[in-house]
Amino acid sequence: MAILAIVLLNGVLGFVQEGRAGRALDSLQRMSTPSARVLRDGQLTLVSSDGIVPGDIVHLEAGDFVPADGRLLESYALAVQESALTGESVAVEKRADVVLPEGTPLADRKNMAFLATTVAAGRAVLLITATGMSTELGQIATMLTHSAPEPTPLQRRLDELGKILLVACLSIVAIIFVLQLLRGELLLEVLLLAISLAVAAVPEGLPAVVTVALALGLQRMVRRNALVRKLPSVETLGSVTIICTDKTGTLTRNETTVCELLVNDVRYEITGVCYLPKGEFHPTALEGTTPAHHPAEAETTDLDFAMTVGASCNNARVVPRGDGTEAWQIIGDPTEGALVVAALKRGITVTDTDLQTLYELPFDSDRKVMSVAVRRSDGAHLLFAKGAPEMVLAKCVSERREGKAIPLSAVENSGWSRIAAWLRAPCGC
C-alpha cells in the first residue's frame, strides 16, 4: 500500500502540474499567434494566421510575418528575410513577375514567400498555396519529430543511480540468501526474507521525492512569473548560471499614438490613447513666436492638409474590433495606423472619390520615404510623401504656409531639422 501510494503521488503531482502549465502555455500561444490581412468577401480582414487556408489572398507589408507558403501575385520593392529557412542573413529580393522551372531550389524561388519569414521591405499580395505541416517549415518540423528526445542531466543521473542501487541491492540480497541457507534455514523463509530485503532496499520513493522537489521549485518560479511546462526543465534551469539576451525587458501594447504635431509655428497636442478615433487638438505657439491659442483659419487649413497627406500616404485601416466594446484595431502597420487615427480625430477620412491613388513607392531602408501619386477629384495630380525628416527635407524647395508655397531657405531647412530632432524626444505618452 505504501509503494502504491508513492507511485500514485508521483503520477498525480506530475499530471496536475504539467496540465496546469500546459493550459497556461496554450493561452499564451493563442495570445501570441500573429495575424494577417486577408481578402475575404472583397474586404481586407484581420485574420489569425491559424485560420488561413490555401487559396486565401494575403496582403503583406514591411515588418509583416508571412503566415503560410504562397505565390506572389503582386510585389513592390519586396525583400524577405528567409534566414529561418535558408540561413541567409541578407534579405532576399522577391518579384511576382518571375516564372521559374519546376524543381527550382528553395533559396532561388524568387516568386514565392514562405512561412516563418518576415517582410524586410516593400509590400506584396500573396496567394496561399500551403499551410501547416504542408509548408516548407512544416516539412522540417516533420523531420524533427522523428528524432528521440534527449534526456535531461537529472534523468541521466537518476538512471545511473538506479542501476548502481539495483546491482548493489541484488548482490547483498544474494549474499544474505546464501548465508541463510548455509545456516540451515528453511528455503521458503529465506526466500521471503530475500524478497522483503530487496523491496526495502530498492528506493521506490526516490522518484516521488524528486518529483516533489521539482514541483516545489516550480512553484517558487511561478511566484516569480516564470512558467515551466515540464518538471525536469526546472532542474535544467537550475543548472543555468548566465542568460544572454538582447531584449530590453519592456512590454508594450503595440499601439502607437500620435501625441504631438507641428504645423508652421503651432504645436498641437493631440489627446486620446490607443486606436479609438476620439481626441482633441490643443494648439500652443512655439517658443519665440506669437501665441496661437486660436490659430487662424488658414493655419487650420494647413493642419487639415497635413492630416490628409498622412492618411493618404498610407496603407493602414482602422476598424472597430467587433467584440462588443469601443475598442478599435489597426489593419496594417501600427505607425501608419496612428496617422490614420490622428486624421479621424480631426474628422478627416480619405476615400477613392476624394483622392485616387495612381502609383506608390513603398518605404524602404535606403530611400527612407514613402511616396504616393494621387489624383484629386478636381483632376489635379499631387505627390504625397512621408518619411525620415532629413530625407524629406533634402527634397523640399518650399513649405506650405497659410495655403501658399513659401520658398524654403537653407537656414529654414536647418531649423526644421532641429525641430524634428526636438519632436523625436520622449513626450511622456
N, C-alpha and C positions, 0 to 999 in steps of 0.2 A: 504493500500500500504506500509506503514511504517513497519507493522508487517511482511508482506510478504518479504520485503527487508531484514529484520533482519534474518528471517528464512533461506532465500537463502544464505546470507552471512555466516551464521553459517555452513550450509552444504558444501558450496564451500571451505571454509577455511580448514575444516576437511578433505574433499576429496582430495584436492590438496596436503596437507602436508603428509597425510598418504600414498598417492600414490607415492610421491617422495621418502619418506623414505623406502617404500616397494621395490621400484626398486633398491635402493642402497643396501638394505639388501640382495636382491636376487643376486646381483652381488658379494657381499661378500661371500654368501653361495656357489656360483659356484667356487670362488677362493679357498675356504677352504675345498671343497669336497675332501676327501682322495682318493688316487689312489691305485691300486692293480696290482700285476704282474700275468697276466692271460695267460694261454696257448691257443693261437689262431693260427690255421694253422701250428701247430708244432713248433711255436716260442713263447718265452716269450714276452709279450707285456704289456706296462704300460697302464692300462685302468682305467677311472674314476669309482669309486665304484657304481655310479648310473647306469652304463652301464653293470653291471654284471647280468647274468641270470642264472636260475637253469641249472645245467649241466656243467657250467664252471669249470675249474680246476685252482685253485689259489695257488701260491707258497708263503709261509709265512716265515718270519724270525723274530728274536728278535727285538722288537720295532714296528712291523707292526700292523696296525689296521685291525681287522678281518672285511671284507666288507659285509658278509652275513652269514647266518647259513649254516653249511656244515658238511659232514662226512670226517674224516681224512683217507686219503689213505696211507700216509707215515708220520712218525714222528721221530725226532731225538732229544732226551732230551728236549721235548717240555713242556713248562709250560705257562699257560694262566692266565691273570688277569681277573677274572669274577666278580669283586665287583659290577659292574653296574647292574648285573642281580641277583646275589645270595647274595650280601652283604658281601661275604667272602673276607677279606683283603689280605689273603695269596694266592699267585699264585697256580693254580691247575695243577697237572701233567696230561698230556694227552698222550694217546697211541693209535696208529692206529690199533694194533692187538687185541684190546679188542672187544668182542662181548657181547652185553647186551640184556636182555629181553625187550620186548615191554612194555612201561609204566614206564620205569626207570625214577625217578625224575630228574629234570633239573640239579641239582647240582652234580648228580652222573654219568652223561653221559660223561665218560672219552674219548670216541671216537668221540666226536663232538666238534665243535667250533662255537661260536655264535656272531652275530652282536653286536657291541659296546664293545667288549672285545679286549684286546691287548695281543700280544705275549710277555711274560716276558723273555723267554729264549728258545734256540733251534730253530729249523726250521721244517716245515711240508709242505705237499701237501694236499690241501683241495678240496673236490668235493662239489660244492654248491648245496644245496637241497632246500633252501627257501630264498626269497628276499623280501624287502619292508615290507608291513604290514603282510605278512605271517610268518615272523621271530618271535622268542620269544619276542624280544624287540617291534616288531610291534604290537603284541597282547597286550602288556602292554600299548602302545600308544592308541590302540583302546579303552581300558577301560577308559583311562584318558579323551578321547574326550566326554564321556557321562556325565562328571561332569560339572555343571554350572559354568561359570566364576565368580570369586569373584569380587564385585565392589570395586573400589579404595576408600580411605578415602574421597577424594573430592566428588566423586559421591554420597557417603552416606550422606555427609553433605548437598549437594545441594538438595538431595531428601527430607531430613528432613526440610530444609528451605522452599522448595516449598510447603510442606504440611502445615506448620505453616502459611505461607503467604496466602495460599488458604482459610484456615479456618478463618483467621482474616479478609480478604477482603470480603468473603461472609457474615460474621457476620455484618460488618459495612454496606455493601450494603443492607442487610435485614433490619437493623435498619432505614436507610435512607428511604427505600421503605415504611415502615410502617408509619414513621413520615410524609412523603409527602402525603400519603393517608389520614391521620388524619387531615391534614391541608386543605383537600378538593380539592387537585389537581386531574386532570383527570388521569384515570388509564393508558392510552396509554403514556402520557407524563412521568408519574412516572416510568413506565416500561422501557422506552427509557433511562431515566436518570440512572436507576439502572444498566442497561446493559453497558452504557457508563462508569460508575464508575468502574464496575467490570473489564472491558477491560483495563482501565487505571491503575487500582491498581495491576493487575497481572503483574509481571516483565518478559514480553516476551523477553526483551533484555538481561536478565541475562545469558542465555546460550551463546549468541553471545559474551558478554563481557568476559565470562570465556574462550571461545574458542580463542578469540583474545589474551588474556593474556597468555594462554598456548602456542599459536603459537609464540608470541614474545620471550617467554622463550626458546622455542625450537630453534629458530633462533640463539639466543645467545649461546646455547650449540653447534649448528652446527659450529659456528665460532671457537669454541674450540675443533673441531674434535670429538664431541660426537654425535652419530646418534641414534635417538629415533623414533620408528615407530608409536606408539600410543600416541596421545596428552595427555591423562590422566596420562601417565607414567612420564611426566615432573613434575607433582605435586608430584608423589611418590618419584622421585629422589630428589625433593626439600626438602623432609622430612628427607633425609638421612644426618646424621652428621658424621659418621665414616664408612669407607670402609676398610675391612681387605682383603688383597690379598697376595699370596705367589709368585707372578710373579716379575721378575726383572725389567720389563719395557723396555726391549731391543727387538728390531726387527732385525731378520737376514734373509738372503736369503736362509738359509738351504742348502748352497752349501759349503761343506768342501773342502779345498785345501791343498795339501802338499806343505809347504813353504821351509822346510829345511830337509836335510837328512845327516846323519853322517855315513861314511864308513871308518873304520880304523881311521886314523888321519886326514882325509879330510872331511870338512864340505861343502856340496853342497847347494847352494841357488837356488831354482827352481822358475823360473819366470812363468807368466801366472796365470790367475784367472778363477774362475768358473769351468765349466766342459769341456771347449774347450781344446782338447788334443794338444795344441801348447805351447811350452815353451823351455827354455834352462836351462842347469845345469852349474852353475858357481862355481868352486871349490875354497876353501880357507883353508889353513892349520890351525889346531887348535893351540891355544897359547902354546908355548913351544915346538913346533915340527918344522920340516923343511918345509919352504914354498913349496906349491904344486899347483902353478898356472896351471901347466900342469901335471896332475897325470900320473904315469906310466901306461903302457898297462895292467899290472897285476891288478892295483888298479881299473881301469875302468871295468875290468872283474868282480871284486868283486861287483862293483856298479850294473852291469847288473844282476848278480846273485841275489843281494838283491831285485832288482825290479821284477825279475822273481818269487821270493818267495812271495812278496806282491801281485802280480797279480794271482798267483796260489792258494794261501791260501785265497780264496775269492769266494763269490757268487754273486757279483755285475757285472753289464754290463753297458757299456757306449754306447749310440746310439744317432744319430742325432735327434733333436727334430722334424724335418719334417714340420716346419711351414714356410719354405722359408728363414730362417735366418741361421747363422752359429752356433746357439746355440745347445748345446748337453744336454742330460739328463741322469740321473742315474736310472737304474732299480735295486733296491736293497738298501742296507744300504749306507748312504752318506759317512761314514768313509771308508768303503771298496771301494766305488766308487772312492774316492780320490786317493787311492793306484793304482787302475786301470788306472786312468788318468795320474798319475805320470809315470807309466810304458809306456803308449802310448807316452808321451812326449819324452821318451828315445828311442822310436821306438820298444818297446817290446810288442808283443802280444802272449798270451798263448792259444794254441789250443789243442784239444784232440790228434792230431797226435804228438805233441811235448811232452805233459805230460798228461797221462791218470789218472784221479782220481779214486783211488781204495776204499778209505774209508775216512770218515770225522768225527771229533769230534767237534761239534759246540761250540762256545764261550758261557760260562755261568758265572754267578756271583760268583760261588765258584771256578771254575778252572781258570777263567780269561785268558784263552788261547784257540785259535782255532788251530786245527791241521788237516792236510790233508796228507794222504798217497798217493803218486803218483808213476807211473811207467814211466820212461823216454823212449824215442824212441830206445835207445840202450839196453833196458832191465833192466837197473839199477832201484832199488827201493829207494825212498827218502821219508823222513818225513819232511814236511814244517810246521812251526808253527809261529804264531804271537799273541801278547797279551801284557799284562802288563809287563813292563821291569823286575820288581822284580820276577815275576813268571817265565819268560823265562830264566833269568839269573840263577835262582836256579836249572834249569835242565841242564845247559850247563857245559861241561868239557873242551871245546876248542873253539877257534874262527877262522874264516876264514881270512887269510891274504895272498894276492897275490896268491890266488887259493889253499893255503895249510892250513891244520888244525894245529893250534898252541895251545898247552896246555894253559888253562886259569887258572891262579893262583887266590887265594883269594884276593890279592891286586888288580889285574887287574879287577876282578869281581866288587869290590867296586868302582873302578874307572869308570867302565861302569855305575854303579848306579848313581854316581854323574853327569855323562854326561847326562844320561836320565832325571834327575831332571832339569838340565840346559835347555835341549831341550823342556821341558814342559812349560817353561816360555813363556809369550806372545812374539810373534815375530813381531808384528806390522802389520800383513797382514790384 
